[in-house]
Amino acid sequence: MPFLSDTLARVKPSPTIAVTTKAAQLKAEGRDVIGLGAGEPDFDTPQNIKDAAKRAIDEGKTKYTAVDGIPELKQAICAKFLRENGLTYTAAQVTVGTGGKQVLYNALMATLNPGDEVIIPAPYWVSYPDMVMLAGGTPVPVVATLENAFKITAEQLEAAITPKTKWFIFNSPSNPTGAGYSRDELKKLTDVLMRHPHVWILSDDMYEHLVFDDFRFVTPAEIEPGLYDRTLTTNGVSKSYAMTGWRIGYGAGPVALIKAMGTIQSQSTSNPCSVSQYAALEALTGPQDFLAPNRKLFQARRDLVVSMLNQAKGITCPRPEGAFYVYPDISGLIGKATPKGTVITNDEIFATALLEETGVAVVFGAAFGLSPNFRVSYATSDAVLAEACARIQRFCAELI
Ligand SMILES: Cc1ncc(COP(=O)(O)O)c(C=O)c1O
């Protein structure tokens, strides 16, 4: 009898974490490595949030809490949805988990049966398909193209829906492409969803605050109130408030779904960290004035990276609307060889050769469901980004 479960065989370890680990290992060996793999802001959690956490500790708020969140935080989340998204929820419609990841996982675990299909636009965040498979469902990728700015069309969505479709996962701005759907683009998708009342919508709004130029963030339940009763809108403090390590995410949707998600959580982790919940409360209710400068900073970095990568031979890099990623296309490099003789036959070989020969760590596109590409996280300083892009330019120029 095998010791490991069949469930384990359905998933693979996160490739983004694997790249970060490999880069750290090379660094420890003394190599000059620039990591562009990690999906987290490079600056510290704002002081007022840290202070709120310290106060929570001093006040003894260090015990178990209600499984899916303290009432104050749920109220703050309701206020956030109303203020920023025009969505009205009661506390009973809100759940708080250990990161956005747990909230998504709870939703899938609480709803998927074998054979249930989940439509996932590709390129996708690496965890979606594996979470769906872990929960016993079947991921159905719908591939967006470079030509359509990495956004799927209404026709593609319509064609992917079957009687077995349970969820449509929507993520805008997207990890890994940074692509953001405008109101008009999203309306075309919600019109399709209105015609298929058995399909639920899981909107992952994690990068809501990281949008550039005059792009305006929109979420499905806001655009199409007719979908409110079958939409779970998820979000979190990890990316917007530089709080990846605190592990707080949240979601809002129909009471029955939220209750079911709470049941899953009650038999896995119980409540998210009590201290982190008070920190998240401060993040959502305290001053929001650092969001705008951060947006500006990330926008400038995006412009730098897009411009430098487009100057690299064989690379095409679209300019995304948000998040802190770009997803360049490397079709022009396939079939070429490095001076050391490595032939670039796919994006995984490209990323490995780039890391070994230049010390720049990126994540290969196959991990996100669209090749040949790679993902750059530009959540690092201008100087580091300029050096990394210069190395990529040299690497590409030397390919024969
Ligand atoms: C699209 C997307 N959703 C959810 C998450 C998970 O966020 P958290 O760290 O809060 O679990 C991430 C993190 O990388 C992400 O990129």
The ligand as an SDF file (V2000), in Angstrom:
LIG
                    3D

 16 16  0  0  0  0  0  0  0  0999 V2000
   -4.0450   36.3690   -8.0910 C   0  0  0  0  0  0  0  0  0  0  0  0
   -3.7060   36.0250   -6.6840 C   0  0  0  0  0  0  0  0  0  0  0  0
   -4.6810   35.6450   -5.8600 N   0  0  0  0  0  0  0  0  0  0  0  0
   -4.4410   35.3110   -4.5920 C   0  0  0  0  0  0  0  0  0  0  0  0
   -3.1600   35.3440   -4.0890 C   0  0  0  0  0  0  0  0  0  0  0  0
   -2.9370   34.8920   -2.6690 C   0  0  0  0  0  0  0  0  0  0  0  0
   -2.7640   35.8990   -1.7920 O   0  0  0  0  0  0  0  0  0  0  0  0
   -2.4510   35.6180   -0.2740 P   0  0  0  0  0  0  0  0  0  0  0  0
   -0.9800   35.8180   -0.1030 O   0  0  0  0  0  0  0  0  0  0  0  0
   -3.2660   36.6240    0.4680 O   0  0  0  0  0  0  0  0  0  0  0  0
   -2.8500   34.2300    0.0470 O   0  0  0  0  0  0  0  0  0  0  0  0
   -2.0960   35.7140   -4.9040 C   0  0  0  0  0  0  0  0  0  0  0  0
   -0.7140   35.6960   -4.4010 C   0  0  0  0  0  0  0  0  0  0  0  0
    0.2460   35.6090   -5.1210 O   0  0  0  0  0  0  0  0  0  0  0  0
   -2.3730   36.0740   -6.2470 C   0  0  0  0  0  0  0  0  0  0  0  0
   -1.4060   36.4470   -7.0830 O   0  0  0  0  0  0  0  0  0  0  0  0
  1  2  1  0
  2  3  1  0
  2 15  2  0
  3  4  2  0
  4  5  1  0
  5  6  1  0
  5 12  2  0
  6  7  1  0
  7  8  1  0
  8  9  2  0
  8 10  1  0
  8 11  1  0
 12 13  1  0
 12 15  1  0
 13 14  2  0
 15 16  1  0
M  END
$$$$
